[in-house]
Amino acid sequence: MKKFLLVCAFFAAGFLNNSASAQATKIGYLDEQLILSLFPGISKIDTLINSYRLDSLQEEYKYTLADFQRRDSIFKKDSATMPAKARELATREILQLRYKLVNWQQYQQQMEEAKYEQLLFPYRQRIAEALKAVMDEHKYTYVLNEQSLSIYAQKPLLDNLAIRVAIKLKLPLTREVEDAWKAAGGTVGGAAPTKPAAKPTAKPKG
């Protein structure tokens, strides 16, 4: 078992080491959240989600509750004289509304997450386009999610494609990142150093 773990550790440590023996395979790593945090105005997503919650979802809840109460009241009054098919249909609709209200918190969270992904899509699309350009330009074969890498894996700074993508998109880097990048032999281009970036926008929680 120890031998197996040592082999795995050796493989993970060497996976990002683009040595001469593996010139045909060049591997980089990327942290999408880091890039997203560098976009000017990314924090406005939180404000938009809050507005969506108050202006859309809250109004939808009020409408759903009123619709449920109206249908339930009519059903209680008229169900005895309803044709069987109409009674079955009315019962199904009332149960669906009741289920939605009982599970509203889960529904709201799902809707907010969907809205969050929709708002992030333009940023992610720009990242994807820049990443493709970086991979083509620097001949990268694979890109790994930095969060999935072992803490024992060697991560050469110049293979950090989050930095390369940020430079490609002309996003401002922090002074610390820019200095480390230059010290490793990288070039920054037109991206100017700035104060530390804001934390990535967190996904909405119900």
C-alpha positions as CSV (number, residue, x, y, z in Angstrom):
1,M,0.0,0.0,0.0
2,K,2.9,2.4,0.9
3,K,4.5,1.6,-2.5
4,F,1.3,2.4,-4.2
5,L,0.9,5.8,-2.4
6,L,4.5,6.6,-3.2
7,V,3.9,5.9,-6.9
8,C,0.8,8.1,-6.8
9,A,2.6,10.9,-5.1
10,F,5.5,10.7,-7.6
11,F,3.1,10.8,-10.5
12,A,1.2,13.8,-9.1
13,A,4.4,15.6,-8.3
14,G,5.7,15.0,-11.8
15,F,2.5,15.5,-13.7
16,L,3.0,19.3,-14.0
17,N,6.7,19.1,-14.6
18,N,6.9,19.6,-18.3
19,S,10.3,17.9,-18.7
20,A,12.2,17.3,-21.9
21,S,11.1,13.7,-21.9
22,A,7.5,14.8,-22.3
23,Q,7.8,17.6,-24.7
24,A,4.8,16.5,-26.7
25,T,2.5,16.9,-23.6
26,K,2.4,20.3,-21.9
27,I,0.2,20.7,-18.9
28,G,-1.1,23.9,-17.2
29,Y,-3.4,24.5,-14.3
30,L,-6.1,27.1,-13.8
31,D,-8.2,28.6,-11.0
32,E,-11.4,30.0,-12.6
33,Q,-12.4,31.8,-9.4
34,L,-9.2,33.7,-9.4
35,I,-9.8,35.1,-12.9
36,L,-13.4,35.9,-12.1
37,S,-12.3,37.9,-9.1
38,L,-10.2,40.2,-11.3
39,F,-13.0,41.4,-13.6
40,P,-14.0,45.0,-12.8
41,G,-17.6,45.1,-11.7
42,I,-17.9,41.4,-10.9
43,S,-19.2,42.3,-7.4
44,K,-22.3,43.7,-9.0
45,I,-23.6,40.2,-9.4
46,D,-24.3,40.1,-5.7
47,T,-26.5,43.2,-6.1
48,L,-28.3,41.7,-9.1
49,I,-29.0,38.5,-7.2
50,N,-30.5,40.4,-4.3
51,S,-32.7,42.4,-6.7
52,Y,-33.8,39.2,-8.4
53,R,-34.6,37.7,-5.0
54,L,-36.7,40.7,-4.0
55,D,-38.2,41.8,-7.2
56,S,-38.9,38.5,-8.9
57,L,-38.8,35.6,-6.5
58,Q,-40.6,37.3,-3.7
59,E,-43.3,38.4,-6.1
60,E,-43.6,34.9,-7.5
61,Y,-44.0,33.5,-4.0
62,K,-46.8,36.0,-3.3
63,Y,-48.6,35.1,-6.5
64,T,-48.2,31.4,-6.0
65,L,-49.6,31.7,-2.4
66,A,-52.5,33.7,-3.6
67,D,-53.2,31.3,-6.5
68,F,-53.1,28.3,-4.1
69,Q,-55.5,30.0,-1.6
70,R,-57.9,30.9,-4.4
71,R,-57.9,27.4,-6.0
72,D,-58.1,25.7,-2.6
73,S,-61.1,27.9,-1.6
74,I,-62.9,27.2,-4.9
75,F,-62.2,23.4,-4.6
76,K,-63.6,23.2,-1.1
77,K,-66.7,25.0,-2.2
78,D,-67.4,23.3,-5.5
79,S,-65.6,19.9,-5.4
80,A,-68.7,18.0,-4.5
81,T,-70.4,19.0,-7.7
82,M,-67.4,18.8,-10.0
83,P,-67.1,16.2,-12.7
84,A,-64.6,13.5,-11.8
85,K,-62.1,14.6,-14.4
86,A,-62.3,18.3,-13.4
87,R,-61.9,17.3,-9.7
88,E,-58.9,15.2,-10.5
89,L,-57.3,18.0,-12.4
90,A,-58.0,20.6,-9.7
91,T,-56.6,18.3,-7.1
92,R,-53.4,17.8,-9.0
93,E,-52.9,21.6,-9.6
94,I,-53.5,22.4,-5.9
95,L,-51.1,19.7,-4.8
96,Q,-48.5,21.1,-7.2
97,L,-48.9,24.6,-5.8
98,R,-48.8,23.3,-2.2
99,Y,-45.6,21.3,-3.0
100,K,-44.0,24.4,-4.5
101,L,-44.8,26.5,-1.4
102,V,-43.7,23.9,1.1
103,N,-40.4,23.5,-0.7
104,W,-40.0,27.2,-1.6
105,Q,-36.6,27.6,0.1
106,Q,-35.1,24.8,-2.1
107,Y,-36.9,26.2,-5.2
108,Q,-35.6,29.7,-4.5
109,Q,-32.0,28.5,-4.1
110,Q,-32.2,26.6,-7.4
111,M,-33.6,29.7,-9.1
112,E,-30.9,31.9,-7.6
113,E,-28.1,29.5,-8.6
114,A,-29.5,29.4,-12.2
115,K,-29.6,33.2,-12.2
116,Y,-26.0,33.3,-10.9
117,E,-24.8,31.0,-13.6
118,Q,-26.6,33.1,-16.2
119,L,-25.0,36.3,-15.0
120,L,-21.5,34.6,-14.9
121,F,-21.8,33.2,-18.4
122,P,-20.5,36.3,-20.3
123,Y,-17.4,36.3,-18.0
124,R,-16.8,32.6,-18.4
125,Q,-17.2,32.9,-22.2
126,R,-14.4,35.5,-22.3
127,I,-12.3,33.2,-20.1
128,A,-12.9,30.2,-22.3
129,E,-11.9,32.2,-25.4
130,A,-8.8,33.6,-23.8
131,L,-7.8,30.2,-22.4
132,K,-8.1,28.7,-25.9
133,A,-5.8,31.4,-27.3
134,V,-3.3,30.9,-24.5
135,M,-3.2,27.2,-25.0
136,D,-2.7,27.6,-28.8
137,E,-0.1,30.3,-28.3
138,H,2.0,28.4,-25.7
139,K,1.2,24.9,-27.0
140,Y,-0.5,23.5,-23.9
141,T,-2.1,20.1,-24.3
142,Y,-4.1,19.8,-21.1
143,V,-5.4,22.2,-18.4
144,L,-6.1,20.9,-14.9
145,N,-8.3,22.5,-12.2
146,E,-5.9,23.8,-9.6
147,Q,-8.3,22.9,-6.8
148,S,-8.1,19.3,-7.8
149,L,-4.3,19.1,-7.6
150,S,-2.5,17.5,-4.7
151,I,-0.7,19.8,-2.3
152,Y,2.4,17.8,-3.1
153,A,2.2,18.4,-6.9
154,Q,4.8,20.7,-8.4
155,K,3.1,23.7,-9.8
156,P,5.5,25.8,-11.9
157,L,4.3,29.4,-11.8
158,L,4.7,29.9,-15.5
159,D,2.2,27.1,-16.0
160,N,-0.5,28.9,-14.0
161,L,-2.9,29.6,-16.9
162,A,-5.1,31.8,-14.7
163,I,-2.3,34.4,-14.8
164,R,-1.8,34.0,-18.5
165,V,-5.5,34.3,-19.2
166,A,-5.7,37.4,-16.9
167,I,-2.8,39.0,-18.9
168,K,-4.5,38.0,-22.2
169,L,-7.7,39.7,-21.0
170,K,-5.7,42.7,-19.7
171,L,-7.1,42.2,-16.2
172,P,-5.2,44.0,-13.4
173,L,-2.9,41.8,-11.4
174,T,-1.9,42.4,-7.8
175,R,1.6,43.7,-7.3
176,E,2.6,40.5,-5.5
177,V,1.5,38.3,-8.4
178,E,3.0,40.5,-11.0
179,D,6.4,40.6,-9.2
180,A,6.4,36.8,-8.7
181,W,5.5,36.3,-12.4
182,K,8.3,38.5,-13.6
183,A,10.8,36.9,-11.2
184,A,9.8,33.5,-12.7
185,G,10.6,34.8,-16.2
186,G,7.1,35.7,-17.3
187,T,6.0,38.9,-19.1
188,V,3.0,41.0,-18.1
189,G,2.3,43.0,-21.2
190,G,-0.3,45.8,-20.7
191,A,-1.8,44.6,-17.4
192,A,-1.0,47.2,-14.7
193,P,-0.5,46.2,-11.1
194,T,-3.2,47.3,-8.7
195,K,-4.3,46.8,-5.1
196,P,-5.2,43.2,-4.0
197,A,-8.2,41.9,-5.9
198,A,-11.6,41.4,-4.2
199,K,-12.7,37.9,-3.2
200,P,-14.5,35.9,-5.9
201,T,-18.3,36.3,-5.8
202,A,-19.7,33.5,-3.8
203,K,-22.6,31.4,-5.0
204,P,-25.9,32.4,-3.5
205,K,-27.1,30.3,-0.6
206,G,-30.7,29.7,0.2
